Amino acid sequence: MSRLGHWFCAALFLLLSSLPTQARELAVAPEAMVEVEVATVGLAGPGVPVVLLREPGARAVIPIFIGSVEADAILRGLYGERPRRPLTHELLGDVLAGLEVRLERVYVDAIVDGVFLGMLELRVGDAKAPLRIDSRASDAIALGLQAGAAIRVSPQVLEAAQAIDYQGIEEQVVSALGITVTPLSDDLRDALRLPDDEGVLITGVSGDAEAAGLAPGALLLSVNGETPITPLRFLELVRDTPPGEEAQLGYWQDGEAHELSLSTAVPEPALPRMPPEAPTPGIRL
C-alpha cells in the first residue's frame, strides 16, 4: 500500500473510532457465541425472507429475519455470482478490501424488541485491536458471506430463533459442510455427462471437501445413506447426522462413484467464487 493509502487507513480508523454511533458493545463475549454456517434463504410468515443458519451439532436450523435486498445479496454469495456492476454489499466489500480493511468476523449477538442486532469486526491495516461497528444483523451476514468472514451467534439469538416458523424453498441453492448444491436439470446432466441417478448438483466446494478432491460439477448421490432429492433435503440430512459422527457422502465424479466422510463442524470461511462478468441472479423467493 502507498504512503497515501496508509494515511487514509489511519484516518479511517480514527474517524470510525470517534463516531458515537459505534458505541454499542457486544451483548455477550465472543467466546460465548456459536459459529454457524450460512445455509440458504427461506420464508417465514406471509413471505418474509429469513436467512437459515446451520449450527453444528444441533438438529435445528436457525432462521433470522432479513430484508429482500439482503436476501438477494446472500443468494448471490451462495451462488458465487456477482452483478456486472457492484451493488451495495459488493461495493462496501470492495471499498473495505481496497483500503486493506479486513472483515474478520460477524456477530449476531442480541435480539431487542424483536429486532436482531449485528456487529462487524474489522481489522484496519496493521492495527492490533479490531474495530467493531454496530450493524443490522441482515447486513452483517450478507457482508460476512461476501467477505468470507466467520459468523457467530449468541445463545439468546439461538433461543429466540426457535420460535420463528419458517419454510425452506425446495428449488433453492443450499450450502453445508463447505458444499454448495443446486437442483440438477436434464440439460446440465447431459452437458456434464452425469448418470441418471437422483441427487443434487455440486456447484461449489471449499474446506475439507475441496481438500479431499470433491469438485464442482459432481453429482451428490447420498448423505448418510439417503438420497438428497432436493437441496433442502441435503441440508436436512446433514443436520440429522448423529452428534459426534461424520457425515457420510456418496458422489459421482470423473465417471465413477466415490465416498467421503466429512466433519459436521463449520468449515473455514472461504471467499465466494465471483466471476467478473456473471449475471445477477435476482432473489429466488
C-alpha positions as CSV (number, residue, x, y, z in Angstrom):
1,M,0.0,0.0,0.0
2,S,1.2,3.5,-0.8
3,R,2.0,6.1,1.9
4,L,-1.2,7.9,1.0
5,G,-3.1,4.6,1.4
6,H,-1.6,4.0,4.9
7,W,-2.6,7.6,5.8
8,F,-6.1,7.1,4.6
9,C,-6.5,3.8,6.6
10,A,-5.2,5.6,9.7
11,A,-7.6,8.4,9.2
12,L,-10.5,6.0,8.5
13,F,-9.7,4.1,11.8
14,L,-9.7,7.4,13.8
15,L,-12.9,8.6,12.2
16,L,-14.8,5.4,12.7
17,S,-13.5,5.0,16.3
18,S,-14.7,8.5,17.1
19,L,-18.3,8.1,15.9
20,P,-20.8,8.0,18.8
21,T,-23.0,5.6,16.8
22,Q,-20.3,2.9,17.1
23,A,-20.5,2.8,20.9
24,R,-22.7,-0.3,21.3
25,E,-20.8,-3.2,23.0
26,L,-21.3,-6.8,22.2
27,A,-24.1,-8.2,24.4
28,V,-22.1,-11.3,25.2
29,A,-18.4,-12.2,24.9
30,P,-17.3,-13.6,21.5
31,E,-16.2,-16.9,23.1
32,A,-19.7,-17.5,24.4
33,M,-21.1,-17.4,20.9
34,V,-21.5,-20.3,18.4
35,E,-20.0,-20.3,15.0
36,V,-22.6,-21.0,12.3
37,E,-22.7,-21.6,8.5
38,V,-25.0,-19.7,6.1
39,A,-27.1,-22.5,4.5
40,T,-29.8,-20.8,2.4
41,V,-32.7,-18.3,2.4
42,G,-36.2,-19.3,3.3
43,L,-39.6,-17.7,4.1
44,A,-41.4,-17.0,7.4
45,G,-44.9,-15.9,7.9
46,P,-46.5,-14.3,4.8
47,G,-43.5,-14.3,2.6
48,V,-41.0,-12.6,4.9
49,P,-37.4,-13.7,4.0
50,V,-35.2,-15.3,6.6
51,V,-31.6,-16.5,6.3
52,L,-31.2,-20.0,7.5
53,L,-28.0,-20.7,9.6
54,R,-26.7,-24.2,10.4
55,E,-25.4,-24.7,13.9
56,P,-23.0,-27.7,14.1
57,G,-24.3,-30.5,16.3
58,A,-27.8,-29.1,16.5
59,R,-30.8,-30.6,14.8
60,A,-32.4,-27.3,14.3
61,V,-31.7,-24.6,11.7
62,I,-31.5,-21.0,12.9
63,P,-33.8,-18.6,11.0
64,I,-33.1,-14.8,11.2
65,F,-35.4,-12.2,9.7
66,I,-33.8,-10.3,6.8
67,G,-35.0,-7.9,4.0
68,S,-35.4,-8.8,0.4
69,V,-32.3,-6.8,-0.6
70,E,-30.1,-8.7,2.0
71,A,-31.7,-12.0,0.9
72,D,-30.7,-11.2,-2.7
73,A,-27.1,-10.4,-1.6
74,I,-26.9,-13.6,0.4
75,L,-28.1,-15.7,-2.5
76,R,-25.6,-14.0,-4.8
77,G,-22.9,-15.1,-2.4
78,L,-24.2,-18.7,-2.2
79,Y,-24.5,-18.9,-6.0
80,G,-21.0,-17.5,-6.4
81,E,-22.4,-14.8,-8.7
82,R,-21.6,-11.1,-8.9
83,P,-23.5,-8.4,-10.8
84,R,-21.7,-6.7,-13.7
85,R,-21.7,-3.5,-11.6
86,P,-21.4,-3.9,-7.8
87,L,-24.5,-3.4,-5.7
88,T,-24.5,-2.1,-2.2
89,H,-23.0,-5.1,-0.3
90,E,-20.4,-5.8,-3.1
91,L,-19.5,-2.2,-3.2
92,L,-18.9,-1.9,0.5
93,G,-16.9,-5.1,0.4
94,D,-14.8,-3.7,-2.4
95,V,-14.2,-0.5,-0.5
96,L,-13.0,-2.3,2.6
97,A,-10.7,-4.5,0.5
98,G,-9.3,-1.6,-1.4
99,L,-8.4,0.1,1.9
100,E,-6.9,-3.1,3.3
101,V,-9.6,-3.3,5.9
102,R,-10.5,-6.9,6.6
103,L,-13.9,-8.0,7.8
104,E,-12.8,-10.9,10.1
105,R,-15.9,-11.7,12.0
106,V,-19.6,-11.1,12.1
107,Y,-21.7,-11.3,15.2
108,V,-25.5,-11.7,15.7
109,D,-25.4,-11.1,19.4
110,A,-28.8,-9.9,20.7
111,I,-32.4,-9.5,19.9
112,V,-34.2,-6.4,21.2
113,D,-37.9,-5.8,20.7
114,G,-38.0,-8.5,18.1
115,V,-35.0,-7.0,16.1
116,F,-31.8,-9.0,15.7
117,L,-28.7,-6.9,16.3
118,G,-25.4,-7.5,14.5
119,M,-21.8,-6.3,14.7
120,L,-18.9,-6.2,12.3
121,E,-15.4,-6.9,13.5
122,L,-12.9,-5.1,11.2
123,R,-9.1,-5.2,11.2
124,V,-7.8,-1.8,9.8
125,G,-4.4,-2.1,8.2
126,D,-1.8,-3.3,10.7
127,A,-3.8,-2.3,13.8
128,K,-3.5,-4.7,16.7
129,A,-7.0,-4.2,18.1
130,P,-10.1,-4.9,16.0
131,L,-12.7,-2.2,15.3
132,R,-16.3,-3.2,16.0
133,I,-19.2,-1.5,14.1
134,D,-22.8,-1.8,15.0
135,S,-24.9,-3.2,12.2
136,R,-28.2,-4.7,11.2
137,A,-27.9,-8.5,11.5
138,S,-29.0,-9.0,7.9
139,D,-26.4,-6.6,6.5
140,A,-23.7,-8.1,8.7
141,I,-24.5,-11.6,7.5
142,A,-24.6,-10.6,3.8
143,L,-21.3,-8.7,4.1
144,G,-19.7,-11.6,6.1
145,L,-20.7,-14.1,3.4
146,Q,-19.3,-11.9,0.6
147,A,-16.0,-11.4,2.5
148,G,-15.5,-14.9,3.8
149,A,-15.8,-13.9,7.4
150,A,-16.7,-16.1,10.3
151,I,-20.3,-15.7,11.6
152,R,-21.1,-16.2,15.3
153,V,-24.5,-16.2,17.0
154,S,-25.2,-15.7,20.7
155,P,-27.2,-18.2,22.9
156,Q,-30.0,-15.6,23.3
157,V,-30.4,-15.4,19.5
158,L,-30.3,-19.2,19.2
159,E,-33.1,-19.5,21.7
160,A,-35.2,-16.7,20.2
161,A,-34.9,-18.1,16.7
162,Q,-36.5,-21.3,17.8
163,A,-39.9,-19.6,18.0
164,I,-39.8,-18.5,14.3
165,D,-41.8,-20.7,12.0
166,Y,-40.3,-20.9,8.5
167,Q,-40.3,-23.0,5.4
168,G,-37.5,-23.7,3.1
169,I,-37.6,-23.3,-0.7
170,E,-37.2,-26.6,-2.4
171,E,-35.5,-25.4,-5.6
172,Q,-33.1,-23.0,-3.8
173,V,-29.3,-23.1,-3.5
174,V,-28.1,-24.6,-0.2
175,S,-24.7,-24.7,1.4
176,A,-23.5,-27.0,4.2
177,L,-20.1,-28.6,5.1
178,G,-18.5,-26.2,2.6
179,I,-20.5,-27.8,-0.2
180,T,-23.0,-25.8,-2.3
181,V,-25.7,-27.7,-4.2
182,T,-28.5,-26.8,-6.6
183,P,-31.2,-28.8,-8.4
184,L,-29.9,-30.7,-11.4
185,S,-31.6,-30.0,-14.8
186,D,-31.7,-32.5,-17.6
187,D,-29.6,-30.2,-19.8
188,L,-26.9,-29.9,-17.1
189,R,-27.0,-33.7,-16.6
190,D,-26.3,-34.2,-20.3
191,A,-23.7,-31.5,-20.5
192,L,-21.8,-32.8,-17.5
193,R,-22.3,-36.5,-18.6
194,L,-23.7,-37.4,-15.2
195,P,-25.7,-40.7,-14.6
196,D,-29.4,-40.9,-14.4
197,D,-29.3,-41.4,-10.6
198,E,-31.2,-39.0,-8.4
199,G,-29.3,-36.3,-6.4
200,V,-28.3,-32.7,-6.5
201,L,-25.6,-30.9,-8.4
202,I,-22.5,-29.7,-6.6
203,T,-21.7,-26.1,-7.7
204,G,-19.2,-25.0,-5.1
205,V,-16.7,-26.7,-2.7
206,S,-14.4,-25.4,0.0
207,G,-12.6,-26.5,3.1
208,D,-12.1,-30.2,3.8
209,A,-14.4,-31.2,1.0
210,E,-12.2,-29.4,-1.5
211,A,-9.1,-30.8,0.0
212,A,-10.5,-34.3,-0.3
213,G,-10.9,-33.9,-4.1
214,L,-14.6,-33.1,-4.4
215,A,-15.1,-30.6,-7.2
216,P,-17.9,-28.5,-8.7
217,G,-19.8,-30.4,-11.4
218,A,-20.1,-33.6,-9.3
219,L,-23.4,-35.3,-8.6
220,L,-24.2,-35.7,-4.9
221,L,-25.8,-39.2,-4.6
222,S,-26.3,-39.7,-0.9
223,V,-25.8,-38.3,2.6
224,N,-25.7,-40.9,5.4
225,G,-27.2,-43.5,3.1
226,E,-30.1,-41.4,1.9
227,T,-30.6,-39.6,-1.4
228,P,-30.8,-35.8,-1.3
229,I,-33.6,-35.3,-3.9
230,T,-33.6,-31.5,-3.3
231,P,-31.0,-29.0,-2.0
232,L,-33.2,-28.5,1.1
233,R,-33.2,-32.3,1.7
234,F,-29.4,-32.2,1.6
235,L,-29.4,-29.6,4.5
236,E,-31.8,-31.8,6.5
237,L,-29.7,-34.9,6.1
238,V,-26.6,-33.0,7.1
239,R,-28.4,-31.6,10.1
240,D,-29.6,-35.1,11.1
241,T,-26.1,-36.5,11.3
242,P,-25.8,-38.0,14.8
243,P,-23.8,-35.8,17.2
244,G,-20.1,-36.7,17.3
245,E,-20.2,-38.5,13.9
246,E,-19.0,-37.5,10.5
247,A,-21.4,-37.1,7.6
248,Q,-21.0,-39.9,5.0
249,L,-21.3,-38.7,1.4
250,G,-21.6,-40.6,-1.8
251,Y,-21.0,-38.8,-5.1
252,W,-20.3,-39.3,-8.8
253,Q,-17.3,-37.5,-10.3
254,D,-15.0,-38.1,-13.3
255,G,-17.0,-41.1,-14.4
256,E,-17.1,-43.1,-11.2
257,A,-18.7,-43.2,-7.7
258,H,-16.8,-42.0,-4.7
259,E,-17.3,-41.9,-0.9
260,L,-16.3,-39.2,1.5
261,S,-16.5,-38.7,5.3
262,L,-16.7,-35.1,6.5
263,S,-16.9,-33.4,9.9
264,T,-20.1,-31.5,10.5
265,A,-18.1,-28.6,12.1
266,V,-18.4,-25.2,10.4
267,P,-15.7,-25.2,7.6
268,E,-13.1,-22.5,7.4
269,P,-14.7,-19.5,5.7
270,A,-13.8,-19.1,2.1
271,L,-14.2,-16.2,-0.4
272,P,-17.1,-17.0,-2.7
273,R,-16.5,-17.6,-6.3
274,M,-17.1,-14.3,-8.1
275,P,-16.8,-14.4,-11.9
276,P,-16.2,-10.9,-13.2
277,E,-19.0,-10.9,-15.7
278,A,-21.5,-13.2,-14.1
279,P,-25.2,-12.2,-14.4
280,T,-27.1,-11.0,-11.4
281,P,-29.3,-13.9,-10.2
282,G,-32.0,-11.8,-8.5
283,I,-33.8,-13.0,-5.4
284,R,-35.3,-16.5,-5.8
285,L,-38.3,-16.3,-3.4
